[in-house]
Amino acid sequence: MSTESDYVFPVIPYLKLRFQLRSLRAADLPGYKGSLLRGAFGHALRRSVCVMPPKQLCENCMLRSQCAYPQLFETFISKDPPPFMRGLATAPRPYVFEPLDLQKNYNPGDPLQFDLLLFGESIERYPYLIFAVSEMAKTGLGRNRYPFFLETAWWQDNTTEMPSWRQLYDGEKQKLLNAPNPSSLFESALQNDTSSQQLQLSFLTPTRLKFRDELTINFTFRMLCFKMIRRVLELAHFHVPAAIIDWEFHQLLVAADDIEISENRLQWSDWQRHSNRQNTDMKMGGFIGDLMLNGELRAFLPLVRACEVLHIGKGTVFGNGKIGVNDG
């Protein structure tokens, strides 16, 4: 059985893309654009890759296993998950949208930037995703379909001491440039981390965590730790076929009991998204703010730093659950 000090998380490849659109006319968009981007992108991706009639359902399509759309948007479970994951209707989506600002009003020529994180096997689909973003921009964003143009896309290079952005797509030439080099979580997570007794965990976008089927801002570090572990292992299990997963993480949770939340500065923040499938507005609020953690935190540093990339909680695909970590 693993102890808290020797537990090894599975390596998860990831790729961070940054897109820059250019507004072609005056546009009025929501301040928080995660849901808008995800929805418009999904429609554009399906139009771009699906060769079946419009009424064909993904779940019984003969091309389901080879099509980029269901692998990203209709992530059906094809193998039995471990007991604590049972009950999932679909696997977690292997991507996260990260809007970069809250700008609402755009004049012609204004830029709109956002990041898109891809995990595991979805990385191989990046050319399809870039094409879908280009089509999404042409079709238009928002209920009034404001047109944009995909000017450029970059990928984040983490092979040097300071991460840098390298161009991946030239919109004027409609050309993909050099292939990106994905990064990996947990590959060398402890190299730059020393023993830490205090940590500030900042929840930067609304975070939705359910405990006993209720959304709350009151929880222990052990409860939070389990949510982070589950996020990591779900993505590895469903989207990283080569992942080596140690399901015996109980001792890590036991050690989490010794971590104290000395300050809880969380507050609720509401926002709404429109669901096209249900044709209704849905509340997607969550908590933002800071937690101060005290205790022997070294064993947990790889986990919390990985969740800076992965996000946690409900609605991560929209950008919910983004966290930041600062040494106390």
C-alpha positions as CSV (number, residue, x, y, z in Angstrom):
1,M,0.0,0.0,0.0
2,S,1.3,3.5,-0.9
3,T,2.0,6.0,1.9
4,E,1.4,9.7,1.6
5,S,5.2,10.3,0.9
6,D,5.6,7.7,-1.9
7,Y,2.3,7.9,-3.8
8,V,2.9,8.5,-7.5
9,F,0.4,10.2,-9.6
10,P,0.0,9.1,-13.3
11,V,1.7,11.3,-15.9
12,I,-0.9,13.3,-17.9
13,P,0.2,15.0,-21.2
14,Y,-1.3,18.3,-21.9
15,L,-1.2,21.1,-24.4
16,K,-2.1,24.7,-23.8
17,L,-3.2,26.7,-26.9
18,R,-3.9,30.4,-27.1
19,F,-6.2,31.8,-29.8
20,Q,-6.5,35.4,-30.9
21,L,-9.7,36.3,-32.8
22,R,-10.3,39.7,-34.4
23,S,-13.7,41.4,-34.3
24,L,-15.0,42.2,-37.8
25,R,-17.8,44.5,-36.5
26,A,-19.1,45.9,-33.2
27,A,-20.0,43.1,-30.9
28,D,-21.7,42.7,-27.5
29,L,-20.8,39.5,-25.7
30,P,-21.1,38.2,-22.1
31,G,-18.4,39.2,-19.7
32,Y,-17.6,35.6,-18.8
33,K,-17.3,33.8,-22.1
34,G,-16.4,30.3,-21.2
35,S,-19.9,28.8,-21.9
36,L,-20.3,30.9,-25.1
37,L,-16.9,29.7,-26.5
38,R,-17.5,26.1,-25.5
39,G,-21.0,26.0,-27.1
40,A,-20.0,27.8,-30.3
41,F,-16.9,25.6,-30.6
42,G,-18.9,22.4,-30.2
43,H,-21.3,23.3,-33.0
44,A,-18.4,24.3,-35.3
45,L,-16.5,21.1,-34.6
46,R,-19.5,18.9,-35.3
47,R,-20.2,20.8,-38.6
48,S,-16.6,20.4,-39.5
49,V,-16.0,16.7,-38.9
50,C,-19.4,14.9,-38.9
51,V,-20.2,13.1,-42.2
52,M,-23.5,11.7,-41.0
53,P,-27.1,13.2,-41.5
54,P,-28.0,15.9,-38.9
55,K,-30.3,13.5,-37.0
56,Q,-27.7,10.8,-36.5
57,L,-27.0,10.3,-32.7
58,C,-23.4,9.9,-31.7
59,E,-24.1,7.1,-29.3
60,N,-25.1,4.6,-32.0
61,C,-23.0,6.0,-34.9
62,M,-20.8,3.5,-36.6
63,L,-18.0,6.1,-36.8
64,R,-18.1,7.0,-33.1
65,S,-14.8,5.5,-32.1
66,Q,-12.9,7.4,-34.9
67,C,-14.7,10.8,-34.9
68,A,-13.1,13.8,-33.2
69,Y,-16.5,15.2,-32.1
70,P,-17.6,12.4,-29.7
71,Q,-14.1,12.0,-28.4
72,L,-14.3,15.6,-27.2
73,F,-17.9,16.4,-26.7
74,E,-19.8,13.1,-26.2
75,T,-17.2,11.2,-24.2
76,F,-19.0,7.9,-23.8
77,I,-17.7,5.5,-21.3
78,S,-16.3,2.4,-23.1
79,K,-14.6,0.6,-20.2
80,D,-15.6,0.0,-16.6
81,P,-14.4,2.7,-14.2
82,P,-13.2,1.8,-10.7
83,P,-15.9,1.7,-7.9
84,F,-15.7,5.3,-6.7
85,M,-16.3,6.6,-10.3
86,R,-19.4,4.4,-11.0
87,G,-22.5,6.3,-11.8
88,L,-20.9,8.6,-14.3
89,A,-23.0,9.0,-17.5
90,T,-20.0,10.1,-19.6
91,A,-16.3,10.5,-19.0
92,P,-14.9,13.9,-18.1
93,R,-14.2,16.0,-21.2
94,P,-10.5,16.2,-22.0
95,Y,-10.3,20.0,-22.5
96,V,-10.8,23.3,-20.6
97,F,-11.6,26.7,-22.0
98,E,-9.9,29.6,-20.2
99,P,-11.3,33.1,-21.1
100,L,-8.6,35.7,-20.5
101,D,-10.8,38.8,-19.6
102,L,-14.3,40.0,-18.9
103,Q,-14.6,42.4,-21.8
104,K,-18.1,42.7,-23.1
105,N,-18.0,45.4,-25.9
106,Y,-15.9,45.0,-28.9
107,N,-15.2,47.5,-31.7
108,P,-14.2,46.4,-35.2
109,G,-10.6,45.3,-35.1
110,D,-10.5,44.5,-31.3
111,P,-8.8,41.3,-30.3
112,L,-10.5,38.5,-28.3
113,Q,-8.1,36.0,-26.7
114,F,-8.7,32.8,-24.9
115,D,-6.8,29.7,-24.0
116,L,-7.8,26.0,-24.6
117,L,-6.2,23.2,-22.6
118,L,-6.1,19.7,-24.1
119,F,-5.4,16.5,-22.1
120,G,-4.2,13.1,-23.1
121,E,-5.3,11.7,-26.5
122,S,-7.2,14.8,-27.4
123,I,-3.9,16.5,-28.1
124,E,-3.6,14.6,-31.3
125,R,-6.8,16.3,-32.5
126,Y,-5.4,19.8,-32.3
127,P,-5.5,20.5,-36.1
128,Y,-9.3,19.8,-36.1
129,L,-9.7,22.0,-33.1
130,I,-7.9,24.9,-34.7
131,F,-10.0,24.5,-37.8
132,A,-13.2,24.4,-35.7
133,V,-12.2,27.6,-33.9
134,S,-11.7,29.3,-37.3
135,E,-15.1,28.1,-38.4
136,M,-16.6,29.2,-35.1
137,A,-15.3,32.7,-35.6
138,K,-16.7,32.9,-39.1
139,T,-20.1,31.7,-38.1
140,G,-20.1,34.3,-35.3
141,L,-20.3,34.5,-31.5
142,G,-23.2,35.2,-29.2
143,R,-26.9,35.2,-29.9
144,N,-26.5,37.8,-32.7
145,R,-23.7,35.8,-34.3
146,Y,-21.1,38.6,-34.3
147,P,-18.4,37.6,-36.8
148,F,-14.7,37.3,-35.9
149,F,-11.6,36.2,-37.7
150,L,-9.1,33.7,-36.3
151,E,-5.9,35.7,-36.6
152,T,-3.4,33.4,-35.0
153,A,-2.9,30.6,-32.5
154,W,0.1,29.8,-30.3
155,W,1.1,26.9,-28.1
156,Q,2.8,27.2,-24.7
157,D,6.4,25.8,-24.7
158,N,7.3,24.7,-21.1
159,T,10.7,23.1,-22.1
160,T,12.6,26.2,-20.9
161,E,12.9,27.8,-17.5
162,M,10.4,30.5,-18.5
163,P,7.4,29.3,-20.5
164,S,7.0,30.9,-23.9
165,W,4.4,31.1,-26.6
166,R,5.2,29.8,-30.1
167,Q,3.1,30.4,-33.1
168,L,1.1,27.4,-34.3
169,Y,-1.3,28.8,-36.9
170,D,-1.2,31.7,-39.3
171,G,-4.8,32.9,-40.0
172,E,-3.9,35.1,-43.0
173,K,-2.3,32.1,-44.8
174,Q,-4.7,29.6,-43.2
175,K,-1.6,27.5,-42.4
176,L,-0.5,25.3,-39.6
177,L,3.1,25.9,-38.6
178,N,5.5,23.6,-36.7
179,A,3.9,20.9,-34.5
180,P,3.7,21.7,-30.8
181,N,5.6,19.9,-28.1
182,P,3.1,18.9,-25.3
183,S,4.0,19.2,-21.6
184,S,3.3,16.6,-18.9
185,L,1.9,16.8,-15.4
186,F,3.6,14.8,-12.6
187,E,6.6,14.1,-14.8
188,S,9.0,16.1,-12.6
189,A,6.6,17.8,-10.3
190,L,8.9,18.0,-7.2
191,Q,12.0,19.2,-8.9
192,N,11.5,22.9,-7.9
193,D,9.4,22.4,-4.8
194,T,10.9,22.4,-1.3
195,S,9.2,21.4,1.9
196,S,6.3,23.8,2.6
197,Q,4.4,24.4,5.9
198,Q,2.0,27.1,4.6
199,L,0.2,27.5,1.3
200,Q,-2.3,29.9,-0.1
201,L,-4.8,28.3,-2.5
202,S,-6.7,30.8,-4.6
203,F,-9.9,29.9,-6.5
204,L,-9.7,32.3,-9.4
205,T,-12.9,31.4,-11.3
206,P,-16.2,30.1,-9.8
207,T,-15.7,26.7,-8.4
208,R,-18.5,24.2,-7.8
209,L,-17.8,21.4,-5.4
210,K,-20.5,19.1,-4.2
211,F,-20.3,17.3,-0.9
212,R,-23.2,15.0,0.0
213,D,-25.0,16.3,-3.1
214,E,-24.9,19.9,-1.9
215,L,-22.8,22.8,-3.1
216,T,-20.9,24.4,-0.3
217,I,-17.9,26.6,0.7
218,N,-17.4,24.7,4.0
219,F,-15.2,21.7,3.7
220,T,-12.0,20.1,5.1
221,F,-8.7,19.8,3.2
222,R,-9.3,16.0,3.1
223,M,-12.6,16.6,1.3
224,L,-10.9,19.0,-1.2
225,C,-8.0,16.6,-1.6
226,F,-10.3,13.8,-2.7
227,K,-11.9,16.0,-5.3
228,M,-8.5,16.9,-6.7
229,I,-7.3,13.2,-6.7
230,R,-10.5,12.2,-8.5
231,R,-10.1,14.9,-11.1
232,V,-6.6,13.6,-11.9
233,L,-7.4,9.9,-11.9
234,E,-10.6,10.3,-14.0
235,L,-8.7,12.2,-16.7
236,A,-5.9,9.6,-16.6
237,H,-8.2,6.6,-16.7
238,F,-10.3,7.7,-19.6
239,H,-8.0,9.8,-21.7
240,V,-4.4,8.5,-21.1
241,P,-4.4,4.9,-22.2
242,A,-0.7,4.4,-21.2
243,A,-1.2,5.9,-17.7
244,I,-0.1,3.8,-14.7
245,I,-2.6,4.5,-12.0
246,D,-2.2,3.6,-8.3
247,W,-5.7,3.3,-6.9
248,E,-4.5,2.9,-3.3
249,F,-4.5,6.6,-2.3
250,H,-6.1,6.2,1.1
251,Q,-3.0,7.0,3.0
252,L,-2.8,10.4,1.2
253,L,-6.3,11.2,2.4
254,V,-5.3,10.2,5.9
255,A,-2.4,12.6,5.7
256,A,-4.7,15.3,4.5
257,D,-6.5,15.1,7.8
258,D,-3.4,16.8,9.3
259,I,-3.6,19.8,7.0
260,E,-5.4,22.7,8.6
261,I,-7.4,25.3,6.8
262,S,-6.4,28.3,8.9
263,E,-8.3,30.9,6.9
264,N,-11.3,30.5,4.7
265,R,-11.9,33.6,2.6
266,L,-14.3,32.1,0.1
267,Q,-17.4,33.8,-1.2
268,W,-20.1,32.8,-3.7
269,S,-20.1,34.3,-7.2
270,D,-23.0,33.7,-9.5
271,W,-23.1,33.6,-13.3
272,Q,-25.6,32.2,-15.8
273,R,-25.1,30.2,-19.0
274,H,-27.7,29.4,-21.7
275,S,-28.2,25.7,-22.4
276,N,-29.2,25.2,-26.1
277,R,-30.1,21.6,-25.4
278,Q,-32.5,22.5,-22.6
279,N,-33.3,25.9,-24.1
280,T,-33.0,27.6,-20.7
281,D,-30.7,29.7,-18.7
282,M,-28.8,27.8,-16.0
283,K,-27.1,29.1,-12.9
284,M,-23.4,28.1,-12.9
285,G,-22.1,30.0,-9.9
286,G,-19.4,28.9,-7.5
287,F,-17.0,30.1,-4.9
288,I,-14.0,32.3,-5.4
289,G,-11.4,33.5,-3.0
290,D,-8.6,32.1,-0.9
291,L,-7.8,29.3,1.5
292,M,-4.7,29.4,3.8
293,L,-3.3,25.9,4.4
294,N,-1.0,24.9,7.3
295,G,0.8,21.6,7.8
296,E,3.3,19.3,6.2
297,L,2.3,20.1,2.6
298,R,5.1,18.6,0.5
299,A,3.3,15.4,-0.4
300,F,0.3,17.5,-1.8
301,L,2.3,20.0,-3.8
302,P,2.3,18.0,-7.0
303,L,-1.4,17.5,-6.8
304,V,-2.4,21.1,-6.2
305,R,0.1,22.4,-8.8
306,A,-1.4,19.9,-11.3
307,C,-4.9,21.2,-10.6
308,E,-3.7,24.7,-11.5
309,V,-3.7,23.3,-15.0
310,L,-6.6,20.8,-14.8
311,H,-9.1,22.9,-12.8
312,I,-11.5,21.2,-10.4
313,G,-15.2,20.8,-9.7
314,K,-18.2,21.1,-12.0
315,G,-18.1,23.1,-15.2
316,T,-14.4,22.9,-15.8
317,V,-14.9,22.9,-19.5
318,F,-16.2,26.4,-19.3
319,G,-13.2,27.5,-17.2
320,N,-14.8,27.0,-13.8
321,G,-12.5,25.8,-11.0
322,K,-9.3,27.5,-11.9
323,I,-6.9,27.6,-9.0
324,G,-3.6,29.3,-8.2
325,V,-1.0,28.3,-5.7
326,N,1.3,30.6,-3.7
327,D,3.8,29.6,-1.0
328,G,2.8,31.1,2.3
